[in-house]
Each structure stands twice: as structure tokens, then as C-alpha cells.
Amino acid sequence: MIEALDIQVKGIVQGVGFRPFVYRMAKKYLINGWVLNATDGVFIHAEAESKLLDEFVLELSENPPAASRVEKIELKEVPLEDFDSFEIRFSDSGAVEKTTLVSPDLATCDDCANELFNPNDRRFRYPFINCTNCGPRFTIIEKLPYDRKSTSMKDFPMCERCAAEYGDPLDRRFHAQPDACFECGPHLSWREHEGLPDASDVPDTQAGVSRETREATDAINASLGPVTWGITREESDAILARAVELLLAGKILAVKGLGGFHLVCDANNADAVALLRTRKRREGKAFAVMMGSVDDVRRVCSVNDAEEAALTGSQRPIVLLKKRADALFAPGLADDLPELGVMLPYTPLQHLLLHDFEEATCHPEPSTAQWAVEPRAPRSGAQGNCTSGSEAEGSCAVTAVPPMLVMTSGNIHDEPIVIDDEDAYEKLFGVADAFLGHDRAIRARYDDSVVRIIRAGSAGDAIQFIRRARGYAPLPVSLACQPTKQADCCDAKLVPSIFATGPEQKNTFTLTRDSEAFVSQHIGDMENAETYDAWLAAKQRYETLFEINPTRIACDLHPEYLTSKWAHDQARTTGVPLTEVQHHHAHIAAVMGEHGLTDAVCGIAFDGTGYGMDGAIWGGEVLLANLRAFERFANFAYVPMPGGAAAVKHPLRMAYGVLWAFDLLDHPGAARALEALGSQAAVCDQMIEQGINTPMTSSVGRLFDAASALLSICSEPAYEGEPAILLEAAMGSAADGQNTQTNVSRETFAASQSEVASATQSEAATRAETEAAPQAQAEDNAADQVDERYAIAVVKNTATAESTAQDTSVVLFDAAPTFAALLDDLAAGVPVSVIARRFHDAFVQAIVMAAELVRSLYGIETVALSGGVFMNRYVVEHTLSALEESGFTAAVNRDLPPNDGCISFGQAVVAWATNEESAATDDA
């Protein structure tokens, strides 16, 4: 019997080839009717035999396109209209509720990559090749529904052949909105400094050239050459050849990507890396690199299956990988760190740039005629640097490292990533020697996402976000904790739209709609007007695209945060209710919201800073928390921070505060640190004694800083978090049984690069397979070697309970024994690597001890872990394992970073729960 269904599919179903998929499935199952895009999903009218309709709907649910995400399928029986065919209709932009999700940008698919290097394809070496399975999405969209006219591709009318593909339901490019070719554009652009000056000759736009004046712009234009366009393949190839030439010469390029510019240089050229650090004023923070294939990556880093999946997925984040002990990297790339941030190319331009760079490295005089002779695969079997004539043509002799490019965000210090070509000429003028851009406008700033794979107890490998941006945002995070919201609920006050402003550092914001939370991409540190403006622009974009009009605002308790000031101003001027959320409660609520936890948990929030209920700086908190409120069960004993923020920038000050608080100033092990502090020691002492600019803190992050300074690991950090990062790195062989990588001089590295190694690809693969098992075993053994002298003491809090339970804890954790043991070992000459591991183990042990105390008193067996300290691989992996062994259910951030990148989501969760409670009270 012929029946008819109206089908609505919600989720990520636009810009991912969903309608062509529906069309093909309709043909397969003999369905008549139509499909169209609407602002609230994809609508299908289907007429067929009942059995065929069932199979058709099952196919939609179980086998959708890889880049799509089906959230919900709604079916409605309707009268037959007797269609005799199936068609794809024009998009419906009618006034309906906006529930469609927007796809993030997608890495170049294999089909497009193959065409890119196929000389018989009309898009051979076209830098903007894409299809319905890949290419730009959120960074080019202007409004919904997702059609070409609603994107920055509206400026490029399709040529006849592209239009034919676009209109063919059976073509891979059917309704691929960014579809293009050399004939219709977009195209590459190129501009370089006249004469290509050295670093000392380039005007410093960050310290002298005023970007607000016309004179500065005139000076830049006079120093830069004219813009060259790659309209034809030959012109485009000439631009790429010049780009490679400059990279090989040690120059720095600004290259326009999907969400902004990258600053790019040869990662194997120590001088180029040093020059980039000087110009960008990035003294110590590691650079990420881009390599051409997983095979290349395996030669210098350990890569397991989960890490390979992250590297090669459509999101293509930067993945933090453990360096191989036998790999030799350029000095200045990621010194003193066991991990290297690596990503694979995700745009056609990046594929071309890396391919040509490798060709030029392997064959000093590459011939463009080569490209017209045979198709070239996208570097699947790349072997690295070559010496001309050393082996048979087409093969490469393995050197210390494969060709790779530094790919770091194109911005000046502390400002957002640059997205506009003219803006790049101005802001990056003193950094880049040349600019490789294009004429497709970027509508949203997006940095690269950063992830690592951690061992999450018995759950196995799991992704941990460090920075969530391109490839992941704006995918919503489900508000899984909502216990009362039902599909048929019509009471608007039960489902508020919340705008959560986020924190000061590593800012994101969150907008909610029903059970969905749209967490923005990483915005940055809200410490200047440029970042604040970027925050406002991104907020406006999200509200417009998703048609969300917030009915409640949430912000941090800190009264001086820019985001908090904005929230209070908005609440005052608009009357929208405001919920203030304590920083560490937001951390724990974020974990609860991600995991759907509605009952009370033991919340462990360890980080660097957060405004406390008592006005102190919190950061070592054990909370009894639910979604609405919390009690401070335990915290680390307060220690002074002489100079406040200065103690963060100069960890020796923090070390002095710790020594003072724990009465360890006269310990022999403290002598070296006090000597390094010099006359500042007396200043710190006076500030503490007189209470001058010396806030008190319970921060675990600051304790890690102090330990790093006392061990002479890091006393003058070049970037936020460096002391703790290097403290973890200092564990080296004591943590995982591996030798730490030896840092080499620039001269030694240059000499090693000139020697051709004899290792083969198979030998490299064998090493990669054999190193993982002993490393994992060594880490497990280390966890059992806790030195009890380092154990953190638990004492009853004797503070008078004059304030609320939210700011006076039941017990205190006293780290005095830990630091005393550290100084004992330091004075006794114990290796720093061993001391660092014992220090880490003490905090893992303290977390388990805190959880056991809470369980014994309150029966709570679920532990939520969040905060920047849990970005420490050793701490999070060993804590999860230890809690599991003790019978706890442990939850960590899984869709968001454990650092402050999760705070806005946690604020939204608390605001939602507070609104829920208020609504329930009003109804009572």
C-alpha cells in the first residue's frame, strides 16, 4: 500500500551533502516526492510502499553522510499527493524556528585531494577545491539557510561547468556552496616586502608604527610590493613556487587559511624559527608544526590509533604527541617539552604548499613539467628530506626529521588572529616577509583546535581538548543535565535562553537554546580592546545565526572582569536577570552538564586562579556541588602571593610566599632560590608582613609554580602556565621510563641535518611499534611508588564560621610536608626528575584522599575533575586510574577543555538550574 510521510531531519544536515544523499536513497527505495533545506532542518515528503518507507527512514538514521550529524527525525503521516518522481527543491527561508545546526569547516576529503594532484582533472592544483564532503562552512556563512548567496562565496558567480555540477543531484558537488575552479574563483594573492629585509630592517608595527594613522599605512604600502594574483593555474603555481623559495631561504610567510592567517616558516631551519620568535615576541611557547602524512609524523613522534584518528579526521586539530627520543628537532621549536603539537594539512592550499615544499627539499630544482606528467598522490608515502642523486629517482633518504612547516596563529601578541588581507598587511607587517592570501572573505575568526589523547582509566583512550575552535565549534554541547525539559513543555520560563559571558582568560561564551548549548570557539584572553571587540562580534554572529535572544545572563563573580562588567551593564539596562557563578563551581558544573549528572558530586577544581566567595584567590578546591549550589568541603591552606600578579610572572616570589607560609625560609634546600631572588626577598617579606599587595590564595597551580621555581626549572616564564608545564616535563624518565630528549645547539642541529641517515622506513615503523608498551608499563609502575614524606596533610579548619559554608571549608589540605620533603631531597642531591614525580604523586594522592573523605561523610561516590591542573597528562591519567581503583566514578571534561575554556558552559548550566529552581518555586 502506498503511503505518504512528511519527514523532518534536524541536526548538522546542511552543507554536508545531505540532500544529494536523500535523493540517492529515494531513487534506491523507489520514493517519490521532494527534499529541501529549511532553517529548522531538512524537510522530506516521501511517498512509497510502507516497507520501503521504513527502510528509507532507517537509512537516513543509520547511514547519513559522514560529515552530518542527525539529532532527530520527526515523522508525520500525510495525505498522498501522487508525485511521480523525486526532486530537490529550492531552500525554504520561511519564518520558522531556527533549529538547524551549522557544520564546522571540514578538512579536504580524499576525493578532492586526489583531484588536486591529478593533471587530468580540471581542478588540478586549484587551491580552493572542495565538494559537499569538505571545505569551508562556518567561517564563510552569513545567514541561514546555508546557500551560496548566504556565504562569502556570493562574490564568485559559478562558471558553466561548476553550475552544471552544482545542479546535478548525482554529482559530488551537488549544492556544494563553496564549489569553484580557476575560471570562477576565488584565487590566490601574493605580496612581499621589496628587497626582503632582514629582521632588523623591518619596521616594528608593534612598537613604533602607529596603526591608526594614514602615515603608517602609507609607509607599509611603500615598503610592500604590488599584489600579484593567481588567476590562472600558471600564475597560481608561480606564486606557490615563490612561496616555497622564500621558505627555503629562511623567510616567514603569512598564509591565509580557513579561520585566519598563519605565520609559517621552515620548521627544520633553526634560524627561521628563531627569527619568527623574535618578530612575534614569542619567547618560549612551543610552536605547532604541519607535516604531510601520518608516516612523516611517526618518524618523529609516537602515534597510537586514537592519535592517528584525531590527526586524520575531518576536524584536523593540532594533536599533542610524545616526541620520539631519537628524533632531532630544530632548537627553539618545542624545547624542554616531551610533546610536539602536530597537524596535517586541511586545506587544498596547505596540501599544495607542503607538497611543493617537500619536492623542493628533495629535488633542489623541481620542474613544473613534472606536474604535467603523472598524477601525484597527496604525500601518502612521503619520506622526508633528500639529497639529489643519492638514490633512485622518486625515493628519499631518511634524515633526522621529515620536511615540516611551523604553523602558528597569525596575530601580534595577545590580539586575536588576523582574518583580513589588508589587516594582515598592517598588523603582520613587522613579522612576515610575504603574504600568501586570497580573495574569499573570512566571516568568523577561528584558531586551530588543540587536543591530546589521554588514558581515561578503563574507558581507554579519550580526546582531551586544550583549545576548542576550528573543526568543532559551533557544534552544540548537549545540556544533558536537564531533568524536567520535555518536548511538549510550553512554559517558556522553564527553558530560558542563556548567554554566559565566560571568564577572563581563555575566554569562550555560551548561548543556550532548549537542550543545546552553543559554546563559542576560543576567543582568547580578555585583556585588550581588540579581543573584547572580537568577543562582541562573535556573540552577535551566534545570536544572529541561531536566532537566540537571551532571557538570562550568567557571568563570573569577579567584579573587574570585562565580561562581568558587560553582564552587569546589560542586566541593569535591559532588566534581563543575571546569575553570578563562582569560578570553580562553573568548572564542576561544566563536567556535570557534559555527563548529565544531576545528583551531588565531589568536585575537585584545581587551577591557577578564580575569584572566591571570600574575595581571596581560589584554585585548590574540593566542593560538594550540585547544579545550583555548592559547599566548600576542603581547600588548600592559603599562602601569600607577594605582589599579586607579579608572583605569577615571577614564580620565585610565589616560592617565597610558600616558604614563608610553611616556615621553610631557613631550610638548606631553599638557599638557591633565595639567592636567585636576591634583594627582592626582603621586599617580598615586607609586603607579606604588612599585607601590601599580597592576596592570599589556595591555588594548586601556584603551588606548582613555586615548586618549579624552587627546583630551578622555571623562574622567569615566557608564557602563562610555563612553570607547571616544565615541571611536568622535568619528570622525564622518572615518569615514563624514557630518556628525555637532548636539547642541541643550532650548530649541532645544522650539522646533523647535513648528514643522510641510513634508517629505512621499515626500521622507523618497527621503532614506533615497540616503544609504546614499555612506556605504558613504566608509567603504571611509577604510580605505585608514592613517597609518603610528600603526603599532603589533612587538618581540621579552625577558621571561625562567620561567613557562609561556601567560603569556609570543613578541612584544609596542608602542603607544608610536601614542600619540606621537596627541599630535603633537593638539598640531598636527589635528581630533579625524581623530585618532580614525587611532587606530582602527592597531589594525585590528595585527590583520592579528598574523595574518600567525602564518601565516608556523605556517601557521594561520583567525582568531577576540572581546572587547568588537569591538563597535566600525568595528573589526570594517574588520578582517573587511582579513583577508579578506589571504587569511584570519575568524570572529566570530554567535549570541552578542563581549563577556563569550559567556564562559560558551566556558567550556563548553573544559570539554567537556578532558573529551573526559581520557576518551580513560582509554581508552588
HELIX and SHEET records of a PDB file:
HELIX    1   1 PHE A   18  LYS A   28  1                                  11    
HELIX    2   2 SER A   50  GLU A   62  1                                  13    
HELIX    3   3 ASP A  110  LEU A  116  1                                   7    
HELIX    4   4 ARG A  148  SER A  150  5                                   3    
HELIX    5   5 SER A  152  ASP A  155  5                                   4    
HELIX    6   6 GLU A  160  TYR A  166  1                                   7    
HELIX    7   7 ALA A  199  ASP A  201  5                                   3    
HELIX    8   8 ARG A  214  SER A  223  1                                  10    
HELIX    9   9 ARG A  233  LEU A  248  1                                  16    
HELIX   10  10 ALA A  270  LYS A  280  1                                  11    
HELIX   11  11 VAL A  294  ARG A  298  1                                   5    
HELIX   12  12 ASP A  305  THR A  312  1                                   8    
HELIX   13  13 PRO A  348  CYS A  362  1                                  15    
HELIX   14  14 THR A  368  TRP A  371  1                                   4    
HELIX   15  15 ASP A  421  LYS A  427  1                                   7    
HELIX   16  16 GLY A  457  ALA A  459  5                                   3    
HELIX   17  17 ALA A  492  LEU A  494  5                                   3    
HELIX   18  18 ALA A  529  LEU A  545  1                                  17    
HELIX   19  19 LEU A  562  THR A  574  1                                  13    
HELIX   20  20 HIS A  583  HIS A  595  1                                  13    
HELIX   21  21 ALA A  645  LYS A  649  1                                   5    
HELIX   22  22 PRO A  651  ALA A  661  1                                  11    
HELIX   23  23 PRO A  668  ALA A  670  5                                   3    
HELIX   24  24 ALA A  671  LEU A  677  1                                   7    
HELIX   25  25 GLN A  680  GLN A  690  1                                  11    
HELIX   26  26 VAL A  700  LEU A  710  1                                  11    
HELIX   27  27 GLU A  722  ALA A  730  1                                   9    
HELIX   28  28 SER A  733  ASP A  736  1                                   4    
HELIX   29  29 ARG A  746  GLN A  753  1                                   8    
HELIX   30  30 GLN A  761  ALA A  783  1                                  23    
HELIX   31  31 GLU A  788  TYR A  790  5                                   3    
HELIX   32  32 ALA A  816  ALA A  827  1                                  12    
HELIX   33  33 VAL A  832  TYR A  858  1                                  27    
HELIX   34  34 GLY A  868  MET A  871  5                                   4    
HELIX   35  35 ARG A  873  GLU A  885  1                                  13    
HELIX   36  36 ASP A  900  CYS A  902  5                                   3    
HELIX   37  37 ILE A  903  ASP A  923  1                                  21    
SHEET    1   A 5 ARG A  69  GLU A  77  0                                        
SHEET    2   A 5 ILE A   2  ILE A  12 -1                                        
SHEET    3   A 5 GLY A  41  GLU A  49 -1                                        
SHEET    4   A 5 ASN A  32  ALA A  38 -1                                        
SHEET    5   A 5 PHE A  86  ILE A  88  1                                        
SHEET    1   B11 THR A 228  GLY A 230  0                                        
SHEET    2   B11 LEU A 188  GLU A 192 -1                                        
SHEET    3   B11 ALA A 434  HIS A 438 -1                                        
SHEET    4   B11 LEU A 253  LYS A 256  1                                        
SHEET    5   B11 PHE A 261  ASP A 266 -1                                        
SHEET    6   B11 LEU A 405  SER A 409 -1                                        
SHEET    7   B11 VAL A 289  MET A 290 -1                                        
SHEET    8   B11 GLU A 339  MET A 343  1                                        
SHEET    9   B11 ILE A 318  LYS A 322 -1                                        
SHEET   10   B11 VAL A 450  ARG A 455  1                                        
SHEET   11   B11 ASP A 461  ARG A 467 -1                                        
SHEET    1   C 6 VAL A 477  SER A 478  0                                        
SHEET    2   C 6 GLU A 516  VAL A 519 -1                                        
SHEET    3   C 6 THR A 510  ARG A 513 -1                                        
SHEET    4   C 6 ILE A 498  ALA A 500 -1                                        
SHEET    5   C 6 ARG A 552  ASP A 556  1                                        
SHEET    6   C 6 LEU A 578  VAL A 581  1                                        
SHEET    1   D 7 ALA A 793  LYS A 796  0                                        
SHEET    2   D 7 VAL A 811  ASP A 814 -1                                        
SHEET    3   D 7 PHE A 630  PHE A 636  1                                        
SHEET    4   D 7 GLY A 620  ALA A 625 -1                                        
SHEET    5   D 7 VAL A 601  PHE A 606 -1                                        
SHEET    6   D 7 THR A 862  SER A 866  1                                        
SHEET    7   D 7 THR A 889  VAL A 892  1                                        
SHEET    1   E 2 VAL A 639  PRO A 640  0                                        
SHEET    2   E 2 MET A 696  THR A 697 -1                                        
END                                                                             
